[in-house]
Every structure is written in C-alpha cells, then in structure tokens.
Amino acid sequence: SSSMDTNNKSKSNDKKQGLTISTASSSSSSSPSPSTVQGLNIMCVELCQGLYISTRPFLLHQNDIDSLCQTVSALKEEIEVQQAGGDTTGGAVESTLLRLLQD
C-alpha cells in the first residue's frame, strides 16, 4: 500500500513539473515526444545551473596558473564539441561553459 502511495505521489510531482514519463516502450515511434524533450531540456538547464554555481568559485579562486589554463582548455574543447553538433541539450551546456569562460 505504501509503495502505491509513493508511486502516485511521484507521478503527481512529475505532472506538476510538466514532465510526462512513460515506462511503456513504443515500437511505432523512435523519436521522443516534444514534451519529453522539453522536460529533459528543463532538467539539463537546472543541472547546468548547479554546475555553474559550484564550479565558478573554484575558477575565481584558482591561484595555480597551470591548473587554470588546463581548466580553460578543457572548457574550450567542450564548447567546440557542443558547437560541432554534439549538443542535444538545447544550448544549456554550451551557454554554461561560455559563462564559466567569461568569468
């Protein structure tokens, strides 16, 4: 009984956030629905915001120039990958990385 209550609460929370999660596989369509893509993009933006908030202080307080240069090089490489067509996040990752580089 408590397991069903937990599942119902989880489904209710997902609906409140505008997310639709389907556990049934569909053989008629191989691409995700627009609502699924939108939900994933929202989650990605939130994850990227957390990454930015936690990484920014590290970059700003970095005293070792070699470590800072390595970090900046890694960020630039990742931006290039995102720009080359590897970005499936609606630009969230690229914009977060660019903000980190600007700081």
Secondary structure as UniProt FT lines:
FT   HELIX           2..16
FT   TURN            17..18
FT   HELIX           34..60
FT   HELIX           65..81
FT   HELIX           82..86
FT   TURN            90..91
FT   HELIX           92..102
//
